[in-house]
Amino acid sequence: VDHESPPSPPESSGAPFCGTGDGSLKPEAIILQDSMVGSIEYLGDGGKEMTILNGRKSKPTLEKDGFELLQLEAPLLWRSEIMDGHDPVKLEDHEYERVAEVVKRRTNAQEVHVFRHTFRRSGLTHQRGAHSDTFAFRQQGAAHRNAKAKRVIGWNVWTSLDPAHAVQRDPLALLSAASLDPQAKFFPLLKAYPRHEWHYFPNMTNREAILFKQWDSDSTVKLEIGDASSHGGWEPSPDITSNYVYHQAVDIGNQDAPPRRSADFRCLALYY
């Protein structure tokens, strides 16, 4: 497929290139329950059954939680060898540029560099344990930061590669940064905490993407956390920063569904 000719969106899609919320692009058979129970693999605690909120209803945002669901005008990737699941595939510059443009539009960055991509499949390359990629972003961010860039932020972009099926198996669960233990020191693997608030987006299509934060050169930035009504009735700490979002693939008990095929992109956003 020529890279200038993305597949046409369905007639029902009136979504903007980088809109937010559940948008007007509706996956078939959206799961409507408010939450589900899934197993989160914490450090030293194995699998722990946790309530995972339906993000299409809870509507997490970058400012409040550190992550957000974006609606796309077209899939980020559509070459047949990628859609067929061939891995590894070397991405072309214009494909990285398309991802960078999504990040730039939502975050108002002056420059965005995509420095790595990974293709994942259910049972093979998806990561089950709750983790953050902050260390990798910190190393890359230090290399990119210069006298002109006042701030560098590391973002992950996660999207489905499947043009035929919504994600019904092993979706990505993300932890609201507002629900982190304010006393805990950062570690790439996550320890359990009773106030953790997990979210996922059921039945994601390849015309949607999750944008989530992994590192910020400005460690003083605080979340716009709101009040207790926004977080299950408990009052989040005003000292929580928005520097990283823990995440993991989660088993929702639908192992007969088509295997999940997804891609994630690590991006650095520069602010001058």
Disulfide bonds with the S-S distance in Angstrom:
none
